Amino acid sequence: MKQPPKKTNNSENAACRNIVENMPIPLVVVDMKGTPIFANQAALKFAGIKNLDKANIYDFVEARFLKKVLDRKNSIKSGQKLPPVKIDTHDKKNNQRTIEIHTQAIEHEGKKAMQVIFIDVTNHKLLQEQKIKTQLEKEKNQALKRKQEEIETKHGHLEAVLNSTEDTVFVMDKKCCLIEVNEAFRNDIRRSRQKEVQTGDSILKLLPKEQGKKIQKSFKKALQGESVFVSDSLITIKGQKYMYEAQYRPVRVEGKIIGVAVFSKNVTEKETSKQELLNKETQLSTIINTTNDIIFSVNRNCEVIQSNIVMQEIALLRSGKEMLPGMNFLDFVSKEKRTQLKETYTQVLSGQAVTAIETYIHPKYKDNRIYEANYNPITNPDGSVVGMSVFARDITEQKKNEEKIKHVQLQLASIINNSTDVVVSIDKNYRIVQFNTLLYQVVEGNYKFQVQVGDSIFRIIEPNLHSDIKNIYDLIFAKGISKITVEMFPVNSVMRYYETNYNPIKENDEVIGIAIFSRDITQKIMAEKELKEALKEKEVLLKEVHHRVKNNLQVISSILNLQTSYLKDKSTVNLLKECQNRIKTMSFIHESLYQTKDFSQINFSEYITLLVKNLFYSYDANQQKIKANFDIDSIFLNLDTSIPCGLIINELVSNAFKYAFADGKEGFIFVQLKKMKNGKISMIVADNGKGIPDTVDFKNTESLGLQLVNILTQQINGEVTLNKTNGTKFEITFNP
């Protein structure tokens, strides 16, 4: 209530006081000490008292609100304006009421006081509460409806999710009967048991008996509130085995367990992969522990994480104690090596890979060994270095081999540089890669410049030879074959002959260069020319000798022929005639040598044909009755073998003419010359005449012709055999 103006008349004051006294809203004025000094009728009635004589603040406010009243009094006293406050209290009849209290500072009878108005808002509050309750009920119903719709939507989504997963999901009631199943479970039962699943089916009837027992065991634990995880295998009707993992979880509604939900996953591939991984780990462990290399890893504190058997053996031999994970690796290293290793470790732990060549006495071999050690940082996915791995390979033998190779290379370089051949190698771009001292000297002498690695090979070759040389290079690079040529190059203004070998240099079957070796063969060429000229002279002389020998033999044959004209004794004439044939046989040999270009051998097959035909004419044989058949391979024989073989054929064919067909009968003479598989020569002279009598031993006979056959066969280290079946057949075999 606003404070009335100070200057008013008594009638206005009386009217105002009357209004305040009789207004229906309780109003109380209290001094600053909290003592009521005025209360209207409604306030007295509210407090249940008749007057203020013995009234106290507790008559208007319950004691439990006293502190709040005093706090508000102090706030008003300090000049603050306070908002209304609501309190729940009880009236004298102990009915609960809600009072809204308005408090403000006023002046009463010239003194500071507080005006307190009590407004009963119980009914208003009840109306508000009812309204709110009605609204809440409405909102609750709407929320329930939305919740129901949301639950239905979520259930649809959940069902869609469950049916889209490849894992099997099903829910059982307390009797192991199915309440809910997803599509994966239905398909799994169709595939493994060839059955259709219906809600209400017992899971125990869908699966094998043994599998049902396992499910019951896990099911009972889940009904007791446990979450059960199992891993097992299942055999399908078709005999296929697959692995699965299943989790059994209790299903609760309002705190009560009403069933069990099972989430199962086919982990056959996972288990197979896991087994393969284990196998690979075993294989890797086997490889690491069977290698002769040192392998170990440490963390940032140089504490051992793992080490292979080789490292463990070395550590045991060095320190006498076993190296175990967690131990400091530096405890197994000699003091003089620790400083160097610490520097390497610091570098690696900063993220750098380090390769070092280390030499130290190996305790097992008792000698200095050289190791190539590779230090690599071990990093997390974020790139931070957490340790390092070390792979140390014993390269002692490799280093020894490298030293040997270097020594051999030095020796080869010395040999090449002291060689009388020009040696040079080029790459695919025709640039010089290596050369020897002789090439350097030749180039400097011919072209007055110093050859260097990287120069073009064509710089040291005459321009007119560039095209031919490039064709040779292209052929070698393309086909990878060697090439030998004879070329002429000027040396100190004098043309010299060189025999050049072009050899491909290969790497992994690819030609990467050419090695060229040129040898000065000027003297050899000149000597060959002189030799060829001398040989031509000798050939001319030999031809002349054979020609003269042939002429001399023909002269002797002619003399014998003249002599027969003075003889009347037929046997003597025949004897001279046989000698004449033998001389002709030798004459034919020399005639063949005179006509050939090769004096080392005679085409004996042509010679035999000519010889036999000449004998036909010598014996005046009737070629209508006696035929000559030949089966002759192309065989070449030397002079020492040809003359005896020719004489043998002469004697045997002559005997056939004289004795086999003496009565004038028809027949044939067969001559064969073959090279046998064992490399020997087979020479056969046969006829189908009357044959040699059984009383004649051809190896012990007075016949000069057969004696000559035996002697000449021995001369060529041959063997002679006689076959008297169906005529006469002599076979002589000998090595050519």
Number of C-alpha atoms within 10 A of each C-alpha: 13 9 10 13 7 9 7 9 8 9 9 11 14 11 11 12 13 12 12 18 18 13 14 13 17 23 24 22 23 22 19 16 11 15 15 23 16 17 23 22 20 19 25 20 13 18 21 14 15 12 14 14 9 9 17 15 16 13 18 19 16 15 12 10 13 13 10 12 17 13 11 19 24 14 13 18 16 9 11 13 13 14 10 12 12 14 14 12 15 14 14 10 7 8 8 12 16 20 19 17 16 17 23 22 24 19 16 17 8 8 10 13 24 24 22 20 21 22 16 17 16 15 11 11 15 13 12 13 13 12 12 13 14 12 12 14 12 12 12 14 12 12 14 13 12 12 14 12 12 13 14 12 12 14 12 12 12 13 15 13 12 19 18 12 13 16 20 22 22 21 22 24 18 13 13 20 18 21 17 15 21 20 20 19 20 19 17 19 18 13 14 18 16 15 14 13 19 13 12 14 15 17 19 18 11 17 18 15 11 10 15 14 13 13 19 14 11 21 25 17 16 23 20 11 16 14 16 17 15 13 12 12 14 16 14 17 12 10 9 9 12 16 17 18 16 20 18 25 23 23 19 13 8 6 7 10 16 15 22 27 22 22 16 21 16 17 18 15 12 12 14 13 12 13 12 12 12 12 12 12 12 12 12 12 12 12 12 18 17 12 13 15 19 21 22 20 22 24 20 16 13 18 18 20 18 17 20 20 18 18 19 20 16 18 19 15 15 17 13 11 12 15 22 14 14 14 16 17 21 16 15 20 14 12 10 8 12 15 12 10 13 13 10 17 23 12 15 21 21 12 18 15 16 15 15 12 13 14 13 13 11 14 15 10 8 9 10 12 17 21 20 17 20 16 22 20 25 19 14 10 6 6 9 13 18 15 24 22 19 18 16 21 17 18 17 15 11 11 14 12 12 12 12 12 12 12 12 12 12 12 12 12 15 13 12 18 18 12 14 15 21 22 22 22 22 24 19 13 11 17 18 21 18 14 21 20 18 18 20 18 16 19 18 15 14 15 15 10 13 12 20 13 13 14 14 17 20 16 13 16 15 11 9 8 13 14 11 9 14 13 11 17 21 12 14 20 22 12 11 20 13 16 15 14 11 13 15 16 16 13 14 13 9 9 12 16 20 20 16 20 18 20 21 24 20 13 9 6 8 13 19 16 24 25 18 19 17 21 16 19 18 15 11 11 14 12 12 13 12 12 12 12 12 12 13 12 12 12 16 12 12 15 20 13 15 20 19 15 17 23 15 14 21 18 13 16 21 13 12 17 15 11 12 18 9 9 12 9 9 10 10 12 18 12 11 18 18 18 15 20 21 18 20 22 26 20 22 21 20 24 17 20 23 22 12 14 12 10 16 12 18 22 16 25 19 15 16 23 15 13 21 21 11 17 18 18 11 14 14 10 16 12 13 8 12 18 16 15 14 16 11 18 13 11 16 16 16 14 17 12 21 22 19 21 21 21 22 25 21 24 19 22 22 20 14 23 20 13 13 23 21 11 10 12 11 14 18 18 21 17 23 17 22 18 18 10 7 7 11 14 18 19 20 22 22 24 27 19 21 18 19 18 10 8 6 10 12 18 15 10 11 11 10 9 19 19 16 16 23 18 15 19 20 14 13 17 13 17 13 17 12 17 13 16 9 12 15 21 21 17 17 20 21 18 13 17
